[in-house]
Amino acid sequence: HGDAVHTAPDEAEDAEMRDADSTAAATATATVATTASASETSIATTTVAGIPKVGFTVCSADEIAQMPTTERIMPDVPVPESKIPLHSEVFEGGDEAQPRCEFLRDHFFHEGRLREKDALAILRGATQLLRAEPTLLTLDSPVTICGDVHGQYYDLMKLFEVGGDPRSTQYLFLGDYVDRGYFSIECLLYLYALKLRHRQTLFMLRGNHECRHLTDYFTFKLECMHKYSEQVYEAAVESFCALPLGAVVNKQFLCIHGGLSPELHTLDDLRNLDRFREPPTHGLMCDLLWADPVEDFGHEKSRSLFMHNYARGCSYFFSYAATCAFLERNGLLSLVRAHEAQDAGYRMYRKSKATGFPAVITLFSAPNYLDAYNNKAAVLKYENNVMNIRQFNYSPHPYWLPNFMDVFTWSLPFVGEKMTDMLLAILDICTKDELEEGSESSSSNISISINESSVEASAAATATAKAAGLHMHHSELEQRRETIRRKILAVGKVARIFHVLRSEAETVNELKGLLGTQRLPAGQLSAGGRGLRMAVLSFEEAKRYDRDNEKLPPIRKQGSSGQRVEDAVSQVMTEEQAAYDAAERKVGSLAALEERLEYHTRAMSQDKQPYGY
C-alpha cells in the first residue's frame, strides 16, 4: 500500500468521457469489403471514439532481462517499516509497565507493527490501570482537552505538536480513538503507552465508538484482523469497558464525550454508574456517550428539555434550558464535549445567562475527517483561568486501499472494463454482419454510418442491395439499424462507466463510505471522473452524506471473520456488477453473440445472405 499512487484524469479526459455516449454513436462506422472470392471475405475493424485504447509494446528478451526488478515504482514514497522490534526495544529494560513512547511514536509513524505479545502487553497493562480509576475523574489545570481522533494517527502527532509535549503537558482525551480512520490500532497503542508512562498526567475517557458493536460494524475490527489478530481486538474491546466516562476540570467544567441525560441530575449519578460493560441503547450511560445539543440551542421552538435524537437513532437532544439547569444545580461553568464534527474544529454555544460563559463547548480533533470533510481540528488549552482554542490542519498520511482490500480485488474494475471492450468488439462485428447487404461483385463496397440522430445507408449500399435481389421494407431496415445503434450506445456507455470506475475507484469508494451505501446515486458515474471529485466539496455536504453513519448501527448477525472480510470487500463490486448486468441485458448474453457470429461467418463463407435479428 505504500506504493499506491492515484492519478486523476485531467479536465480534457473528463470532457472526452462525458461526450463518449454521443461520440460512440456519431463515429462508429462499420465497413465491409467483399472480394471476388467469397471465401476470402475480409472485415475491417470498427473504431468507436470515446472508448479508451491500450497500446502494447513488444520487448525483446534482452530488454526484459535488463529491466530493474528491485527498484520501487515510486521511490519518493517512504518504505513501510518491515522490521518487528524486539521486546527490549518496545519496553524500557523489558519492563512492560514502562513502554518506550518515543520509539513507538516513530515506529508507528513509519507504519511499523509490534509482536502480538507486546501489543497485548500494552493493551492489558492499560486496562488494568484504567480499571483502577474512578468513573468520574477530578483534574486540575493546566490541562489540554482533545476531541475525537478516529484513527488518524498522523494528525494525532500534529495534535501533540500543537497541544504540547505529553511528557510535560497534562492531557484529557474525550473518546473516539478508533474507527473510520485506517490507523486506529496505532492511535490506541500509542495513547495507552503514554498512559502507562504518564499515568498521572494523561487521561482518557470513553467515546461511543469504544464498544464492540460499533468497532465490529465500522473499521476497527477489520483493521485489527488485518494487522494483528482477533485476540488483539478482544483485548482492545476489554480495555474500552475500563475507560472512565467523565471528568471535572478545575471544579468548573464537566467533560464527557456525548451529552446530558434526563437521568443525570447530580454528579453523583455519574460517579455511581456501573461502566464496566457494553454500552446499552438507552439510559444514562447511553446518553453520556451519544447525546447532542439541539441544533437551535438557545433558540428552541419547543419547551421540552430533552427530545428524541433522530440524528443518532438513540439517546436525546438536550436543550439550552436543560443545560443551564444542570450547570446551576451542580455549581459548574460549562459542559465540554466532543462527538460531533465541526468545520472549525470547535463550537461555542449560547452563553449561560447566569455566568456569561458558553453553556456548551464542542471539540473535534480529527482534521479533514474521513479525508472528505475539509474541516480543521482543535484542542482546548486551559491554564491560569484562561481558555485558548488552538486549531490545526490535517497532515499527509500513507494510503490504504478501502476496507484494507488487496490489490487483486482492487483490480476487478480493470477486468470489467476489458470485458465491456470485448462485448463491444463482438457487437461491432455482428453489426457489420447484420448490415451486410451482400454483393457478388468483386469490386463492390458497402459503408454504413451510425450517428446520434439516424443510421443512413449510402447510395452504393442501396444499389448493391437491389442488385443482390434484397427486398426489405424501408421502415424495417431503419428499425433494425436503430436497434443496433442503441446496442452500440449501450455498450459504449458501460465501457465508459468501467473506465471511470477504474480511474476513479478511490473517489467512488470514498463516496460510498460517506453515503453509507453500496450504490451511488443514479447518474453519479455518468458524470465522469471530474463529476465524482466535485461531488463532495464542502464540510456541510460531507456531513450530510455521512449522517447515516453517525447513527447507532443496526445489530447484525455475527458471522465468521473471514465472511465479514468478504462482505466488506464485496461492497466495492456492487456498482461494477450492476453495470455489467445492465450491459448484458442490453446486448444479450456473450454466448448468444458468439453463436450469432459463427452463423454469420458460415453464411458469408457460403456466399449466403445472413438473416437479421
N, C-alpha and C positions, 0 to 999 in steps of 0.2 A: 504493500500500500504506500510505502514511502516514495515509490517511483511514479505513482499515479498523477498524471497531469492532465487537466481538462482544458481543451482549447475550443472556444465558442466560435461558430462561423461569423463572418463579418456581415455587414448590412447587405452587401451585394448578393451574398449567398442566400440570405434570408429572402430577399426580393425574388430571387430565382425560384426558391421553393414555394413562395406564395403564388407565383404565376404558373406553377407546374401543371395544375389541372387544365387550364386553358391552353397552355403551350403543347401539352401532350396531344390534345385533340387537333390543334391547329397545324402541327407539323408532322404528325405521324403519317408517313406515306409508304404505301405498300407497292412494290414494283415486282412484276412477274415477267420474266423473259423466257420465251419458248424457242427452241431451236428446231431445225428441220427434223431431227430425230427425237421422237417422243421420249425415248429412254435417256436422253441427255438433257432433260429439263433442269434448269438452274433457277434458284430462287434467291433474290438479293435480300440482304438483312435489313429489316426495318429499323429506322432510327427514331427514337422518341425523345424529344428535348425535355429537359427538366428531370430526367432520371439520372442519378449520379453514375459516372463512368469510372471504371477501375483500370488503371494502367499496370501491365505486368512487365517486369524487367527480367530478362533472361541473363543469368550469371553463369559463368563457367565454373568448373570445379576448382580451378586455381584461385579465382576471385573469392569463392565461398570459403576456401581454406584460409585466406588472408584476413577474413572478417574478424574483428576482435569480439571475443565471447565473454571476456571477464570485465569489460568496462560497463558502467551503469549507463542506462539510457539518458538519464538526467543527472549528470554529475554534480550539479549545483544543489540538488536536494539532499539534505543530510541523511547519512545511512542510519537506520534504526539500530539501537544498541542490541546486539545479539548475545552478549556475554551475561550469564546469570551470576550475580555476585555471591560470594561465599557468606556463610553465617557471620563470620567475624567482620566482614565488610558492612553488613547491614546493622549490626548491633555493636555498641562500644564494649570492647573486651568480651564479647559473647554474651553480655547481659541483656536479656530480652526486654527488660524494663528501661533500657537506655538505647533506643534506636538512633542511628546517625542521620539526623534530619537533613543536613546539608548534602550528604552523599545521596540520600533517597531523592531529594529535590532534583538534583542534576540527573540522576539515573532515570527517573520518570520523565524528565524533560526530553531525554533522548529516546523515549519510547521503550525503555528497558523494563524488564519484568523480574520478579523475585521467585525464589524457590517457593513452592506451595507451603512448605512448613514454616517459612519465615513470614509469609503473608498471613498465615493462620495465627502465628505468634503475636503479630501486631494487632489483629482483629480481636483475639481473645484477651490480650492484655488490656486493650482499651475498654472492652466490655466489662471486665472486672472493675476497672477504675470508675467507669461511668455508673455502674450499678450502685456504687457506694455514695454517689452524690444525691442530694435531695431532689424531689420533683420540681421544686421552685428554688432556683439559685438566688443568692444575695450577693451582689457585686458592688464595688465602689469604683469611682472614677479615679484616674483616667481610663477610658476604655474605647476601643474601636468596634463598632457594631456593623455586622455584614449580613446581607440578604442572601437570596438564592444563588447557588453556584452551578448546579445542574451539570456536573461532569465536564465543565470547561476548565481543564487543568491549566492551560497556558494563560487563561485570563485570571486564574487564581494566583499565579505567580505575579501577575501585574497588580493584583489586589494587595499583595504583601509589600510591593514596592510603594504603593500609594498610602497604605494604611500604617506602615512601619514594620520594622524587623520583629518577628514574633518572639525573638529572644529577649527583647526589651519593651515590648508592647503587649498590653492586655487585650485579648480578642474575645468577642462573643459572636458566634455564628447562629443564625436563626433557623437553620434547617435547609432541606432540599439540596443535599450534596450530590445526589446521584440522579440518573435517568435523563433522557433526552440528549445529552451530550455523549461523546464517544470515549471519554476518559474518566468515567465515573469511579472506577476502582482505584485509579491513581489518586484522584482527589480524596477519596475516603482513606486510603492507606497513609497518605501524607499527612492529612489532618489528624488522624489517630496517632501517628508517630509524634507529631507536635504535642498532642495531648499527653502522651506518655512522658515526653521530655519536659514539658512545661505545664504540669498538671494544675498549678495554682494561678496560671495567667492565660490559659486558653480554654474556653468553654464552648460547648456545642449543645444546641437544642434540637429537638426532633421536628422534622417537617412532615407534610402529608405524604411525600414520596418515600420516606423512610419506613416502608412497610412491605410485607410480602406481596400484597395484592397489586400495588402499582408497579413495583420493580419487576414482577413477572409479566405484567401487561405491556410495559414500555421496554426500555433497552438494557436495564442494569443486569438482569439475569442472563440475557443473551451475551452480554459483554463478559460476565464472569465465566460463563461456559466456554467462550472463545479464548479468553486469555489465561484462565486458570482452570477451575473445576467447580462442580456443584457444591463440593464441600466448602470452598471459599465463599460461595454465595450464601450457604446456610449460616456460616459464621457471621457474615455481614448482617443478615436479617436478624440474627440473635442479638447483635450489638445494637440494632435500631431500638429494640424494646427497652434498652437500658438508658437511652438518651433522656435527659430532663425535658420538661415541657415548657418551662418558663423561667424568667429571671427578672428580679427587681434591681435596677441600677440606681445607685445613689439615693435610694428610698424615694425616687421621683418617677421613674419610668418602668412600666411593665412591658417586658419584651417577650413576645410569643411569635409563633410562625403565622397563624391564621388570624383569629379574632375572638371577639367576646361571644358569650353564650347566655341564654336565658337562665341557665343553671349555675352561672358564675356570679355570685353575689359578693363574696369577700375573697381575699387571697387565700384564706384557709381552705376554701373549696378546691383550690388548685393544689395546695400543699398535701391534702389528704387523698388525692386522686391516685388510684392504682394504675400506674403507667406501664407495668411490665407485661404487656400483651399487644396483640394486633389491634390497631385502632378500629373501633366499631363504626357503623354507618350512621349513627345518631348518638346524641348525648354530649356531655361536657367534653370528653376527650376528642370526639369528632369535631366539635365546634372550635376548639383551640387550634386545630390543625387546618380546618377547611373554611372557616367563616371569613367573610369580606365586608368592608364598609359599603353601605348602599351607594350607588353611583352618584346620586344627587345629595351627597352627605351635607347636612346643614340646611338643605332646601327641600326636604322631603315633602311630598304631597300627601303622604299617608302619616297618620299619627302612631302607627304601630312601631313598637320599639324593635321588634325582630320580624323579618319577613323571610319566606322560603327562598333559598338561594338557588334559583333556576339555572344560573350560570355554572354551578358546580354539580347540580343534581343531588345535593345533600346539604346539610347544615343550614345556616341563616345568613342573610344580610343584616348587619346591625346598624342602627341609626345614630344620628348625632345626639339625640336625647338620651339614648341608652348608654352611649359612651360617656357623656358628661356626668350622668348619674352615677355610673360605676367609678369614675375617677374621683368624684367628690366623696363618695361613700368610703373609699379606701385611701384618701389623702394622697392621691397621685397627680402628677402633672400631665402625663401624656401616655398614649399607647404606641409602642414602636413594634412594627410587624414587617413581614416580608410577603411571600405568597403570590404577589401579582407583578407581572412585568410592567415596567414604567419606561416611557420614552426617554426621560431624562435620568433614569436610574433611581429616582426617588419622587415622592409626592407628599406635600404638606397639606393636610385637610383643614377645614374651618377651625378657627381658634375657639377655645373654650371661653365663654363669657365670664367665668369666674377667675380664670388665670391669665387670659390673653395669650395663651400658648396653644399651638396646634393640638387639637384633641387626638389626632391620629397622624402618625408618620409611617409611610411605607417605603421600604428599601428593597432594591433589586440589584444584585451584584454580578449578574451574568450579561456582559455586553454582547450586542448583536446576537441575541438569544436565538438558538437553532440555526445560526448563520443566515437568518432571514429577517429578524425584527429591526435591524439597524438602530437599536437603542443604545444609549450609554448605560454604564453601570455606576454605582455609587456606594460609598461607605460613610458611616457617621462617626466622627471623632468627637468624643465628649471629654473635655478637660477644663479644669478651673472654672466650672459652671458656664462654660462656653461650648456651644454645639456648632461644629463645622461639617458641612457636607462636601466630600471630595469625589469628583466624578472621574471616570477613566473610560477609554475606548478599548475595543477588542484587540487582541494580539493574534498574529498568524499562528496556525496550528497545522500539524500533519493531517493528511486527508485519509479518511476511511471510506470504503465503499458502503453504500447504505445497508443497514442491518448486518454489517460485518460479512457481507456476502463474498464469495470467492470470484476469481476472475472468469471462471467458466460460466457461472450464472450470469455474470455481468455481460458476457459476450453474446448471449442469446438474441438480443436485438440485431446484432450483425447477421446472425443466421436467418432471422426473419426477413431482413432486408434482401438478402440474396435469394430467398425463396420467392419473394414477390418479383424479383428480377427474372427468375426462371419462369414464373407464371406469365409474366408479360411477354417474354420472348416466345413462349409456346403459343400464346394468344395471337401474337403478331403473325406467326406462320399460318395459323388457322385462318386468320383474317384474309391473307392473300389467297389461300386455297378457296375460302368461301366466295371471295370476289373474283376468282379466276373465271373468266367467261369463255376461255378456250379459243384456240386457233390452230388450224392445221398449216398455216403459212409459216415458213421458216423465218420470215423477216418481220413478223408481227410482234408488237409490244403493247402491253396494257398498263396504264398508270391510273391508280385510284388514289385520290387525295381525300384525307379526312380532316375536317376542321370543326370549330366550335358550333357553327350555325347549321352546316349541312354537309352531306357527303355527295360529291358530284362526280360522275364518271366522265372521262374525257371523250371527245368525239371519236378518237381512234378506238377506244374500248367499245363504244356503241356500234361502230361499223363492224368491228370484228365479231361482236356478239351476234349481229344479224347474219353475217356471213356464215357463222357456225350453226345457224339454224336455231339459236336460243330464243325462245319466245316466252318472255316473262312480263307480266304486267308491271308497268312503271311504278305504281304505288307499292307493290310487293317488294320490288327491288329496293326502293327507298327505305321501306320498313326494315329490311334485312341489314342494310348499311347503317341505319340509325342504331339498331341493336348492337352491332359490332363496335360502332363508335362509342357507345355507352360503356361497353366492356373495357375498351382500352382506357377510357377515362377513369373507370373504377379502379382498375389495377394500377394505373399511374398514380392515382391518389394514395392508394395503400402503400405503394413503393415510397412515395414521398413521406408518408407518415412514419414508416420504418426508418427512413433516413433521419428524420427529426428525433425519433426515439434513440437512435444510435448516438447521434452527435450531442443530444441534449439530455441524455439519460440521468445525469446528476440533477439537473433542474427539474425534470419530471418527478423524480423521487422526492425532491425537496417539497414540491407542491403537494404530492400525495401525503407526505408526512404532515404538512400543515393542515390539509383538508381532513385528515383522519379517515381517508377512504382509499379503496383500491382502484378507483376510477376517477379520472379527471373530468371536469365539466365538459359537456358536449361542445365540440368545436375548438377546444383548447389546443389540441395537437395541430389542427389545421392552420393555426395562426403562425406556425413555424417557430424556429429557434428564438428569434427576437421576441415574438409574442409570449413565449414561455418565460423568458428572462424579464420581461416587463410586467409579468402577472403580479409579482409582489414587489412593490417599490417603497411602501411606507410602513411605518410602525402600526398604524391603525388597520391597514389591510392585512398584514401578517397576523395581528391579534384576532381579527375577525375570522380568518381562515382557520386559526388554531383553536378556536373556542371550544370545539367538541373535545379536544384533547385535554382541556382544563377541567372537564367533568370527572366525577368518580366513575371509573371504568366499570363495565358490567362484569359480573363474575362468570368466568368461562371454565369449561371442563379442563381438568388437569391431564394433559397427555404426556407422553414421554418427551424428554428434552430434545431428542432428535426430530420428533414430529413438530415441535414448536419452532425449531430452527427452519425446518422445511416450510412451515406455514409462513414464517417471516420472509424468506427469500422468494416464495411464490407470489407475494404481493406485487412485486415489480413486474411480473409477467402477465398480469391480468389484462392490462391495456393492449399489450402486444398480441395476446391470444384473441382478444375481441376484434382487433384489426384484421388478423388473419382469417377469422371466421367470416367477417364481412366480405373479404375478398373471395373466399371460397363460395359464398352464396351468390356472388355476382357472376363469377366466371365458370362455375361448375367445378366438379372435382378434377384433380390433376389426372387421375386415371382416365376419366372420360375424354379429356383433351388429348391425351396420348393416343387413345383408341381412335379418335376422330382424325388425328394427324396421320396415323398409319393407313386409315382408309383412303384419305385424300392422296397420299403418296402412291398407293397402289393404283388408284383411279388415274392419276396423271401418267404413271408409267405405262398404263394400258391405253393411253390416249382417250380416256373417257371423261365426260363432264361430271364433276362431283356434285352431289346434292347439297342444298343449303340446309340451314338449321330447321 
